[in-house]
Amino acid sequence: MSKTGDPKGGGQTSHVSAIEQAKDEHGCEIGKQRWDNELEKCVAIQSPAEKVGEEAIRENELLRVKIRELQIDKASLEKQLKTANDVLEAQVRGKLVREIKSISHFTDVALDAMSLDELQDIRDTLTHAKHPKKQIKPGPMGPVFEEDEGLTVGDISVVTAERRKRIMGA
């Protein structure tokens, strides 16, 4: 089967020698296969482009798994943040309602319907309001008798009401 004496060296080699030269000590075809120690068999050698493509696919899958894990973590953290914000808002709301009720006549129903910003504005307004310098004590809060019908709002205090009665009665 071999051609001998070909001056260009273009002759064919024998079938047996081609098989022997194309395999390594493990029986893998040189240039096409390599020995894999883990699998303990010959595996096909991949071209660099195939290696890069498969590595990219594996890396893509790993990144997808990591993204799913991060999305789960994000959702959990958002839930914890919302819970913490609700607690803090309730504490601030309670403090504002307590402050407003101590210096005004707002009802719980009216205050519960307000937003946090509205409560803050009302509290700020009330704390900046000027209160009278003298405390006016109201007169007796009983029924209005005929002799008290001519009294004005200024006569509500006990002293003023007594003075008005003395003046009118004299």
C-alpha positions as CSV (number, residue, x, y, z in Angstrom):
1,M,0.0,0.0,0.0
2,S,2.9,2.4,0.3
3,K,4.5,4.2,-2.5
4,T,8.2,4.3,-2.3
5,G,10.6,6.3,-4.1
6,D,8.3,9.3,-4.7
7,P,10.8,12.2,-4.9
8,K,8.2,14.8,-3.7
9,G,7.3,12.8,-0.6
10,G,3.6,12.9,-1.6
11,G,3.1,9.2,-1.3
12,Q,0.7,7.6,1.1
13,T,1.9,5.9,4.2
14,S,0.6,2.5,5.2
15,H,-2.8,2.2,6.9
16,V,-1.3,0.7,10.0
17,S,1.3,3.5,10.6
18,A,-1.4,6.2,10.1
19,I,-3.5,4.7,12.9
20,E,-0.5,4.3,15.2
21,Q,0.7,7.9,14.6
22,A,-2.8,9.4,15.1
23,K,-3.3,7.9,18.6
24,D,-1.6,8.6,21.9
25,E,-0.7,6.2,24.7
26,H,-4.4,6.1,25.9
27,G,-5.8,5.4,22.5
28,C,-7.1,9.0,22.0
29,E,-6.9,10.5,18.5
30,I,-4.2,13.2,18.6
31,G,-5.6,16.6,17.8
32,K,-9.2,15.4,18.1
33,Q,-9.4,13.8,21.5
34,R,-7.7,14.1,24.9
35,W,-7.6,11.8,28.0
36,D,-9.9,12.9,30.8
37,N,-8.6,11.6,34.2
38,E,-12.0,12.2,36.0
39,L,-14.0,10.3,33.3
40,E,-11.1,7.9,32.6
41,K,-11.8,8.0,28.9
42,C,-11.0,10.0,25.8
43,V,-13.1,13.1,25.3
44,A,-13.4,15.3,22.2
45,I,-11.2,18.4,22.2
46,Q,-13.2,21.5,21.7
47,S,-12.2,24.4,19.6
48,P,-11.5,27.6,21.5
49,A,-14.7,29.2,20.2
50,E,-16.7,26.2,21.6
51,K,-14.9,26.5,24.9
52,V,-15.7,30.2,25.2
53,G,-19.3,29.6,24.2
54,E,-19.8,26.8,26.7
55,E,-18.1,28.8,29.5
56,A,-20.3,31.8,28.7
57,I,-23.4,29.6,28.9
58,R,-22.3,28.1,32.3
59,E,-21.4,31.6,33.6
60,N,-24.8,32.9,32.3
61,E,-26.6,30.2,34.2
62,L,-24.6,30.9,37.4
63,L,-25.5,34.6,37.1
64,R,-29.2,33.8,36.6
65,V,-29.1,31.8,39.8
66,K,-27.3,34.6,41.6
67,I,-29.9,37.1,40.2
68,R,-32.8,35.0,41.5
69,E,-31.1,34.8,44.9
70,L,-30.6,38.5,45.0
71,Q,-34.2,39.2,44.0
72,I,-35.4,37.0,46.8
73,D,-33.1,38.9,49.2
74,K,-34.3,42.2,47.9
75,A,-37.9,41.3,48.3
76,S,-37.2,40.2,51.9
77,L,-35.3,43.4,52.7
78,E,-38.1,45.5,51.2
79,K,-40.6,43.8,53.4
80,Q,-38.5,44.3,56.5
81,L,-38.0,48.0,55.5
82,K,-41.7,48.5,55.0
83,T,-42.4,46.9,58.4
84,A,-39.8,49.1,60.1
85,N,-41.1,52.2,58.4
86,D,-44.7,51.4,59.5
87,V,-43.5,51.1,63.1
88,L,-41.6,54.4,63.0
89,E,-44.5,56.2,61.3
90,A,-46.9,54.9,64.0
91,Q,-44.6,56.1,66.7
92,V,-44.2,59.6,65.1
93,R,-48.0,59.7,64.5
94,G,-48.7,58.8,68.2
95,K,-46.3,61.5,69.4
96,L,-47.9,64.2,67.2
97,V,-51.4,63.2,68.1
98,R,-50.5,63.3,71.8
99,E,-48.9,66.8,71.5
100,I,-51.8,68.1,69.4
101,K,-54.5,66.8,71.8
102,S,-52.7,68.4,74.8
103,I,-52.9,71.9,73.4
104,S,-56.1,71.8,71.3
105,H,-59.6,70.4,71.1
106,F,-59.1,68.1,68.1
107,T,-60.9,64.8,68.3
108,D,-59.3,61.4,67.8
109,V,-61.5,60.8,64.7
110,A,-60.3,64.0,63.1
111,L,-56.7,63.3,63.9
112,D,-56.8,59.7,62.7
113,A,-58.1,60.9,59.3
114,M,-55.1,63.2,58.8
115,S,-51.8,62.4,57.1
116,L,-48.5,62.6,58.9
117,D,-47.6,65.8,57.1
118,E,-51.0,67.4,58.1
119,L,-50.4,66.4,61.7
120,Q,-46.9,67.9,61.6
121,D,-48.3,71.1,60.2
122,I,-51.0,71.4,62.8
123,R,-48.5,70.7,65.6
124,D,-46.1,73.3,64.3
125,T,-49.0,75.8,64.0
126,L,-50.2,75.2,67.5
127,T,-46.7,75.4,69.0
128,H,-46.1,78.8,67.3
129,A,-49.5,80.2,68.4
130,K,-49.4,82.9,71.1
131,H,-51.4,82.1,74.2
132,P,-53.0,84.8,76.3
133,K,-50.7,86.2,79.0
134,K,-53.4,86.3,81.7
135,Q,-55.6,83.3,82.4
136,I,-59.2,84.3,82.3
137,K,-61.3,82.3,84.7
138,P,-64.9,81.8,83.4
139,G,-67.8,82.6,85.7
140,P,-70.2,80.1,87.0
141,M,-71.4,77.8,84.3
142,G,-74.9,77.5,85.4
143,P,-78.1,78.5,83.6
144,V,-78.4,82.0,82.4
145,F,-80.9,84.0,84.5
146,E,-82.8,87.0,83.4
147,E,-80.5,89.4,85.3
148,D,-77.5,87.9,83.4
149,E,-79.0,88.3,79.9
150,G,-77.5,91.7,79.2
151,L,-73.9,90.5,79.9
152,T,-71.3,90.6,77.2
153,V,-68.6,88.1,76.5
154,G,-66.2,90.1,78.6
155,D,-68.6,89.7,81.5
156,I,-68.0,85.9,81.7
157,S,-65.3,86.3,84.3
158,V,-66.6,86.4,87.8
159,V,-65.0,89.8,88.7
160,T,-66.4,91.6,85.6
161,A,-69.8,90.1,86.0
162,E,-70.0,91.2,89.6
163,R,-68.9,94.7,88.7
164,R,-71.5,94.9,85.9
165,K,-74.2,93.8,88.2
166,R,-73.3,96.4,90.8
167,I,-73.2,99.1,88.2
168,M,-76.6,98.1,86.7
169,G,-78.2,97.6,90.1
170,A,-77.2,101.0,91.5
